[in-house]
Amino acid sequence: MKHTNKTVLMKGIKLLAAALPLSFIGPVVLFSSFKNQEHSWFIPVLIFALLAMAGAIYLMFKGINTVIKALFD
């Protein structure tokens, strides 16, 4: 009977924990940037928001894959 690899599981949980703040920061900053389209910092803030959301998606994907590997490999 195989057991859960605890070190790999903790790595996956850390990745998911890193994705959590990005999943909230990205949409909030995106909404804020669209509310201030006439401001000169619109494009940099928009790019930051899109990168934060893309980073959250990537970290969630890697975290879930790592947790699945820890449980089933």
C-alpha positions in Angstrom: 0.0 0.0 0.0 1.4 3.4 -1.0 1.5 6.3 1.3 1.2 10.0 0.8 4.5 11.8 0.1 4.3 14.5 2.7 7.1 16.7 1.3 5.5 16.9 -2.1 2.2 17.5 -0.5 3.5 20.4 1.5 5.1 21.9 -1.7 1.7 21.7 -3.4 0.0 23.4 -0.5 2.6 26.2 -0.5 1.9 26.8 -4.2 -1.8 27.0 -3.5 -1.2 29.3 -0.6 0.9 31.6 -2.9 -1.9 31.6 -5.4 -4.6 32.7 -2.9 -3.6 36.3 -2.5 -3.0 36.7 -6.2 -6.5 35.5 -6.9 -7.9 38.4 -4.9 -5.4 41.1 -5.8 -5.6 40.6 -9.6 -9.4 41.2 -10.0 -9.4 44.1 -7.5 -6.6 45.9 -9.3 -8.2 45.1 -12.7 -11.5 46.7 -11.5 -9.6 49.7 -10.2 -7.7 50.2 -13.4 -10.9 50.1 -15.5 -12.5 52.7 -13.1 -9.6 55.1 -13.8 -9.0 54.8 -17.5 -8.2 58.4 -18.0 -5.3 58.2 -15.5 -1.7 58.1 -16.9 -1.0 54.9 -15.0 -3.8 53.0 -16.6 -1.7 50.7 -18.8 0.9 49.7 -16.2 -1.8 48.9 -13.6 -3.7 47.0 -16.2 -0.6 44.9 -17.1 0.1 44.3 -13.4 -3.5 43.1 -12.8 -3.3 40.7 -15.8 0.0 39.3 -14.7 -1.3 38.8 -11.2 -4.3 36.9 -12.5 -2.2 34.8 -14.9 0.2 34.1 -12.0 -2.7 32.9 -9.8 -3.9 30.6 -12.5 -0.5 29.2 -13.1 0.2 28.6 -9.4 -3.2 27.0 -8.9 -2.6 24.6 -11.8 0.9 23.7 -10.5 -0.3 23.4 -6.9 -3.2 21.1 -7.8 -1.0 18.9 -10.0 1.6 18.7 -7.2 -1.0 17.7 -4.6 -2.4 15.0 -7.0 1.1 13.7 -7.5 1.6 13.5 -3.8 -1.6 11.6 -3.2 -1.6 9.2 -6.1 2.0 8.5 -7.1 
